[in-house]
Amino acid sequence: MYGFRIVEKLQKIDEDIKRDQLKYHHKRVLVSKEFTFDSAHHLHAYEGKCKNLHGHTYRVIFGLSGFVDDRGLMIDFGEIKEIWKSEIEVYLDHRYLNETLPPMNTTAENMVVWIYEKMAEALQSGDRGQKYDGARVEFVRLYETPTSYAEARREWMEVE
């Protein structure tokens, strides 16, 4: 029943499946994509080992929601990667965060809000605002270590 098999016929659009069948629903869905980056920083007004220059391999997870298009896609994962690479990662990866980020203490708590704002801005800018129906950032989680993270959520960002 669960053995290996080769499909006999590859499904063809407009023959085996109609274009109006590609979009299965009209619900809001969440997609998530994860990235890593390496950076150095130090903390101001902090008494502990993090006051010294040091580095981390950070992990960031985005949760983005919206409505699917006629193909059944909310946003292409490649588009999320393009936003990350061109508009966010350039300030973070293999950088000294204290000089590439806006003036702030480079805590995970400050950084996760900055990352959230950059992604939210990118989703609404240019043709992306019209291209992705209802696209919004639901959360950003920034791991500073494998067991320690800070998170920004839409409900906190929009009302507080």
Order of alpha helices (4+ residues) and beta strands (2+ residues): beta-beta-alpha-beta-alpha-alpha-alpha-beta-beta-alpha
